[in-house]
Amino acid sequence: MSFISTVREDIATVKTHDPAAQNALVIFLSYPGLHAKWMHTPEHWLWNHGLKSIARIISQITRFFTGVEIHPAAQLGRRFFIDHAMGVVIGETTVVGDDCVLYQGVTLGGTGKECGKRHPTLGNNVTVGAGAKVLGNITLGNNVKVGGNSVVVKDVPDDCTVVGIPGRIVRRNGCRVVEETFEASKHRESMPDPVEEQSRMNRAGIIGNQRRIAELEAEIAELREFVRNLAEL
């Protein structure tokens, strides 16, 4: 796809997602998220052709002017839009699908010094709210929405909404999720969730107490019946 076609497509994307967008010229000149995305194209080409130092230097120049830091090795899909842009960080092994939207302050980063694939993979039509952090080698499925300031460290299936710290699924396929269950094989990160663990322990304790109260009430009822029978003798 030619650069001119990409520019036209990206400008049309801005008009679709941003109600404050004006004409094409204003969008072309005043949207740093688009400038960062467009500059990433030659940076990515240089990186893939062995000119990694030059690619990194140019990417830092882009960061200086746009406030967006995209590693030259990151893979970005079509119609990718960074709204307001300032403070966005996209790590080296990040993969972003088509039609994704990020807002200001978003980090697609890692969780430590692990090697290999250590940054997120976003499917198509993913929206990540302002200030959210998506960390580690995890996958966000198609049509996922991440609430502002959430911290996501686990895989998210298609068509889900995630909020909170740590992020948990609150809607799936348009329906509210009361309690989330996970498959251990999908937990690629070893980061603990003490709040969730304590909450589960509290719920288990409450259930145990309710069971014990019911047993005691049954025993008291039996004793009362026994005393009543004795009194009638």
Backbone hydrogen bonds, N-H to C=O, Kabsch-Sander energy under -0.5 kcal/mol:
donor,donor_aa,acceptor,acceptor_aa,energy
6,T,2,S,-2.2
7,V,3,F,-2.6
8,R,4,I,-2.4
9,E,5,S,-2.4
10,D,6,T,-2.7
11,I,7,V,-2.5
12,A,8,R,-2.1
13,T,9,E,-1.8
14,V,10,D,-2.1
15,K,11,I,-2.1
16,T,12,A,-1.5
17,H,13,T,-2.1
18,D,14,V,-2.8
21,A,18,D,-1.7
27,I,23,N,-2.2
28,F,24,A,-2.6
29,L,25,L,-1.9
30,S,26,V,-2.1
31,Y,27,I,-1.0
34,L,31,Y,-0.8
35,H,31,Y,-1.7
36,A,32,P,-2.7
37,K,33,G,-1.8
38,W,34,L,-2.9
39,M,35,H,-2.5
40,H,36,A,-1.4
41,T,37,K,-0.8
41,T,38,W,-0.7
43,E,39,M,-1.6
44,H,40,H,-3.1
45,W,41,T,-1.9
46,L,42,P,-2.6
47,W,43,E,-2.3
48,N,44,H,-2.4
49,H,45,W,-1.2
50,G,47,W,-1.4
51,L,46,L,-2.4
52,K,50,G,-1.0
55,A,51,L,-2.1
56,R,52,K,-2.5
57,I,53,S,-2.3
58,I,54,I,-2.6
59,S,55,A,-2.2
60,Q,56,R,-1.8
61,I,57,I,-1.7
62,T,58,I,-2.6
63,R,59,S,-2.2
64,F,60,Q,-2.0
65,F,61,I,-1.8
66,T,62,T,-2.4
67,G,63,R,-2.5
69,E,88,V,-2.9
70,I,68,V,-0.7
71,H,69,E,-0.5
71,H,90,I,-2.3
74,A,71,H,-1.7
75,Q,94,T,-2.5
76,L,74,A,-0.6
77,G,97,G,-0.7
80,F,77,G,-0.7
81,F,100,C,-2.4
83,D,81,F,-0.7
83,D,102,L,-2.5
85,A,83,D,-1.7
86,M,84,H,-2.3
87,G,67,G,-2.0
88,V,67,G,-0.5
88,V,85,A,-1.6
89,V,106,V,-2.4
90,I,69,E,-2.9
91,G,108,L,-2.7
94,T,91,G,-1.3
95,V,120,P,-1.9
96,V,75,Q,-3.1
97,G,122,L,-0.9
97,G,123,G,-0.8
99,D,78,R,-2.6
100,C,97,G,-0.6
101,V,126,V,-2.7
102,L,81,F,-2.3
103,Y,128,V,-1.5
105,G,86,M,-1.7
106,V,103,Y,-1.2
107,T,132,A,-2.1
108,L,89,V,-3.1
109,G,107,T,-0.7
109,G,134,V,-1.5
118,R,116,G,-0.7
121,T,138,I,-2.5
122,L,95,V,-3.5
123,G,140,L,-2.4
125,N,98,D,-2.9
127,T,144,V,-2.4
128,V,101,V,-2.5
129,G,127,T,-0.5
129,G,146,V,-2.7
131,G,104,Q,-2.2
132,A,129,G,-1.8
133,K,150,S,-2.9
134,V,107,T,-3.0
135,L,133,K,-0.6
135,L,152,V,-2.6
136,G,109,G,-2.3
138,I,136,G,-2.1
140,L,121,T,-2.8
141,G,139,T,-0.6
141,G,156,V,-2.4
143,N,124,N,-2.7
144,V,141,G,-1.0
145,K,160,C,-2.4
146,V,127,T,-2.8
147,G,145,K,-0.5
147,G,162,V,-3.3
149,N,130,A,-1.4
150,S,147,G,-1.6
151,V,164,G,-2.0
152,V,133,K,-3.1
153,V,151,V,-0.5
155,D,186,K,-0.7
156,V,139,T,-2.6
159,D,142,N,-2.9
160,C,157,P,-0.6
161,T,171,R,-2.4
162,V,145,K,-2.9
163,V,168,R,-2.1
167,G,151,V,-4.0
168,R,163,V,-2.7
170,V,161,T,-2.7
171,R,161,T,-1.3
172,R,175,C,-2.9
173,N,159,D,-3.0
175,C,172,R,-1.9
177,V,170,V,-2.7
178,V,176,R,-0.6
184,A,182,F,-0.5
186,K,183,E,-2.0
187,H,184,A,-1.5
188,R,186,K,-1.4
197,E,193,D,-2.3
198,Q,194,P,-2.5
199,S,195,V,-2.3
200,R,196,E,-2.4
201,M,197,E,-2.3
202,N,198,Q,-2.5
203,R,199,S,-2.4
204,A,200,R,-2.5
205,G,201,M,-2.4
206,I,202,N,-2.4
207,I,203,R,-2.3
208,G,204,A,-2.3
209,N,205,G,-2.5
210,Q,206,I,-2.4
211,R,207,I,-2.1
212,R,208,G,-2.3
213,I,209,N,-2.7
214,A,210,Q,-2.0
215,E,211,R,-2.0
216,L,212,R,-2.5
217,E,213,I,-2.6
218,A,214,A,-2.0
219,E,215,E,-2.2
220,I,216,L,-2.6
221,A,217,E,-2.2
222,E,218,A,-1.9
223,L,219,E,-2.3
224,R,220,I,-2.6
225,E,221,A,-2.0
226,F,222,E,-2.3
227,V,223,L,-2.9
228,R,224,R,-2.5
229,N,225,E,-2.1
230,L,226,F,-2.1
231,A,227,V,-2.2
232,E,228,R,-1.2
233,L,229,N,-0.6
233,L,230,L,-1.1
